[in-house]
């Protein structure tokens, strides 16, 4: 459910404007974003609070760092274009090419409200992602974990 993303302010992602949440994946939420060039991207945000301890959070972060260069080696993988981390707010994120039709609908820019911990849609003419399971599968190539 996307409600958790709507209950808090959007995280700060360098050089990107988060437009709206478009799904959830393992450990985090996926946002539709627009970069400085105007290109739409998907940004997955993984919060430390989703894990019982720091070790699996750090393992996932290390996994996405290893996956990032591999993702662009095959046409069959969702390309990870950037990986970043905010230690102060305890999350990491990765920017991906946009899959499916998530970028074809009207943008909804999430604005900070007077409550510092809440966001509200500036305008909303879009519907939830029509094929959520398809999007999650296309995005689920996520972190590679060594066992």
N, C-alpha and C positions, 0 to 999 in steps of 0.2 A: 504494500500500500504506500502511496506517495505522501500521505498525511504527515509523516514525521518531518519531511523536508519543508512543509508549509508551516510547521510550528516553530521554526527557528529562522534566524536570518541566514541568507546564503553565504557560504564561505567566500573568502577572497581568493580568486584564481588570477595569477599574473597575466596581464594582457588579454583577459577574457571578461565578457559580461555574461553572467548567468541569466538566461531568459526564463526558464521554467524547468521544474523536475519532469522527467519523462519516463522514469522507471526506477526500479530497485534491482540490485544484483547482490551477490554474496558480499556481505559486510558493509554495503554502502548504497548510496543513491546516485542515479545518473541524471545529469542535467543537460539540457540543450543550452549551448553557449555560442557566442559570437566573438571571434578574435578581432584584433585591431584592424585587420584587412577586410573585415566584414564577412569572413567565411564562417559558416556554421560548423560547430564541432560538438561532439559528445564529451562530457567531462564526468568521470566517475570519482566520487569523493568517498574515501574510506576513513571512518572515525575510529580513534583508539577506543572510545567508550563501547564500541560494538564487540570488544574482545574482553575476556575475563582477566587477561594479563598482557603485559607488554610483548612477551616473546612471540605469540602468533601474529600480532600486529606488525612487528619488525620483520618477521618471516615473509609476510605478504608484501611488504614494501621491498624487501630484497628480491622477491620473486618477480615483481613487476619491473624492477630495474633490469633484471636479466632478460625478461621477455621483450622489453622495448625494442632492442635492435633486431631480435628474431622476428618480430611482428611484421617488419617490412621486407622480409626475405621471401615471402610467399604471397601470391595474389589471393590465396584462400583464407588469410588471417586478417582480422581487423587491425589496422595500423595504429600503433600507439605513437603519437607524435611528440609528447612531452610528459615527463614525470616530475612532480614537485612535492614538497613537504612543508608543512607549517608546524614546527615543533611547539610553538607557544599555544596554539589552539588544538594541538594533537590530532592532526589529520594529514593524510597524503592524498594526492589526486593524480589522475592521469588523463591526458587529453587524447581523444581518439578521433579518427575520421567518423563522420556521421553515417550510420547505417539506416536502412529502411526509409520510411517517409517522414521521420520525425522533424525534418527541417522544412517540409513543404507547407506547414500550417502557419497561421499568423503568430508572430512572436508575442509573448507575454513577458514583459520585463518585470522582474520581481523587485519591488522597491522596499527599502528599509522604512518601517513605520516609526511612529514616535516611541514605540516600545522597542528598545535596542535588540531584543531577542525574538522579534517577530517580523515576518514579511507579509506583504499583501500584493495581489496582482494589480498592476496598473490598469490593465484591460485584459479581458479574456474572451476570445472568440474561438478558442481551440477546444477540441475534445481530447480526452485521454488517448494515449497511443492505442490505435485500433487493434494491433496484434502484439500485445505486450510480450507473450511467450516467445514470439519470433525475435523480437528485439533483444530479450534477455539471452537467448541462445547465440545471437550474433555477437553480443557483447561479452559472453561468458568465457571467451578464450583467456580472459584475465590472468592473474598471476600463476606462474609456474612454480610449483612447490617441490623441492627435493625431498625425497622420502628416504 
